[in-house]
Amino acid sequence: MVDLPHNLWSAMRRGFMGTCPRCGGAHLFAKFLKPVERCPLCAQDWTLHAADDFPPYVSIIVTGHVMAPVMILLGSATALSAGLTVAIALVMAVTMLITLLQPAKGAIIALQWWMGMQGFAARPGKMEAGVK
Ligand SMILES: [Zn+2]
């Protein structure tokens, strides 16, 4: 018996956490950004997604909105040198970008699955695509 998510946000939260959006019981990713081909618990086929460039866009938008006030604060409220300010900001931005990539991809895969986009032909609870 598969514990299907109750709504889109539940599915996206599972994907964001790196677990299977359909059952929530297994890892979604085999490698850093490569999802497993098929969930070992619920048999959902995850090769059907097409997240493409959307996860990096999401990561860049979130990082930019967080880093903008940080940059203003570092530039105005501290007595750091320009080089040190840039170094701190670069490390923070790159770390945040890389940290957000996998959760963003997981959430986007879940979104596509829930909405029946790309290769996912049907919504959960109805005819389920990619499950044998
Ligand atoms: Zn699963």
Residues whose N, C-alpha, C, O or C-beta is under 5 A from the ligand:
A	BS01	ZN	C20 R22 C23 G24 C39 L41 C42
